[in-house]
């Protein structure tokens, strides 16, 4: 019994010390990690809105679930919205971070920049785990095709884009193409229904 109590005491002491060490490590690394995340966020915003001088978080408005699902975005989520302003504080547009759950290898998260007139500046892929050599080509194949387009919704094609709203699919990676296209469309839909006109900044 005495041996058991001794071992229990030792285990308890180890647990307490480990907990204190973990807590100390967390406190030490918390601020650097937060700073790194903030830096990455600013870099992503700058990538899709180069001419903006500052970015400010905007409260996400809860969209009507039925309308959102009817629009075909049951697997998409708006994670964050940032207003993009010039040096004088005039809002140029928004940076919208979207996660789509339709990827072949899991969730795909990216940021898109949209000007007040609806023109999409471009996109910055933040997280993707698609198949190497196929879906992972989203960065080089899909990303450039969205830049400087002003359309309500995009669609992808396997036969070569012939109109402004069409995106050439990645060869052999239709699922990835569909996921990214739906994610971009979700961001555009949110902009058109909740942000267009600058109501969020009044």
Residue pairs with C-beta under 8 A, 6 or more apart in sequence:
41 82
42 55
44 95
44 97
44 111
44 124
44 126
45 52
45 55
45 82
45 84
45 95
45 111
45 113
46 52
47 111
47 122
47 124
48 95
48 111
48 112
48 113
48 121
48 122
48 123
48 124
49 55
49 84
49 92
49 93
49 95
49 113
49 121
50 121
51 86
51 92
52 84
52 85
52 86
52 92
52 93
53 85
53 86
53 87
54 84
54 85
54 89
55 82
55 83
55 84
55 85
55 95
56 82
56 83
56 85
57 80
57 81
57 82
58 81
58 82
58 83
58 94
58 195
58 200
58 201
59 81
59 200
60 78
60 80
60 81
61 194
61 200
63 78
63 190
63 193
63 194
67 193
68 74
68 189
71 186
71 189
72 182
72 185
73 182
73 185
73 186
73 189
75 100
75 101
75 102
75 182
76 98
76 99
76 100
76 101
76 102
76 182
76 183
76 186
77 98
77 99
77 100
77 101
77 186
78 96
78 97
78 98
78 186
78 187
78 190
79 97
79 98
79 99
79 109
80 96
80 97
81 94
81 95
81 96
81 97
81 190
81 195
81 200
82 94
82 95
82 96
82 97
83 91
83 93
83 94
83 95
83 200
83 201
84 91
84 92
84 93
84 94
84 95
84 113
85 91
85 92
86 92
91 116
91 198
91 201
92 115
92 116
93 113
93 114
93 115
93 116
93 121
94 113
94 114
94 191
94 195
95 111
95 112
95 113
95 114
96 111
96 112
96 114
96 187
96 190
96 191
97 109
97 110
97 111
97 126
98 109
98 110
98 111
98 112
98 183
98 184
98 186
98 187
99 107
99 108
99 109
99 183
100 107
100 108
100 109
100 179
100 180
100 182
100 183
100 186
101 107
102 108
102 175
102 178
102 179
102 182
102 183
103 128
103 129
103 130
103 135
103 175
103 176
103 179
104 130
104 131
104 135
104 173
104 175
104 176
104 179
105 128
105 129
105 130
105 131
105 135
106 129
107 127
107 129
108 125
108 127
108 128
108 129
108 130
108 138
108 176
108 179
108 180
108 183
109 125
109 126
109 127
109 128
110 123
110 124
110 125
110 126
110 127
110 128
110 180
110 183
111 123
111 124
111 126
112 120
112 121
112 122
112 123
112 124
112 146
112 184
112 187
112 188
113 120
113 121
113 122
113 123
114 120
114 121
114 187
114 188
114 191
114 195
115 121
116 196
116 197
116 198
117 150
118 150
118 152
118 188
118 191
118 192
118 196
119 148
119 149
119 150
120 146
120 147
120 148
120 149
120 150
120 184
120 188
121 147
121 148
122 143
122 144
122 146
122 147
122 148
123 143
123 146
123 147
123 184
125 138
125 139
125 143
128 135
128 136
128 138
128 139
130 136
130 138
130 173
130 176
131 173
131 176
134 170
134 172
134 173
134 176
135 170
135 173
135 175
135 176
137 170
137 173
138 170
138 173
138 176
138 177
138 180
141 168
141 170
142 167
142 170
142 176
142 177
142 180
142 181
145 161
145 167
145 168
146 154
146 167
146 184
149 164
149 165
150 164
151 164
151 165
151 188
152 165
152 188
152 192
153 165
153 185
153 188
153 189
154 165
154 166
154 167
154 181
154 184
154 185
154 188
155 165
155 166
155 167
155 181
156 166
156 167
156 168
156 169
156 174
156 177
156 178
156 181
157 166
157 167
157 168
157 169
158 169
158 174
160 168
161 167
161 168
167 177
167 181
169 177
170 176
170 177
194 200
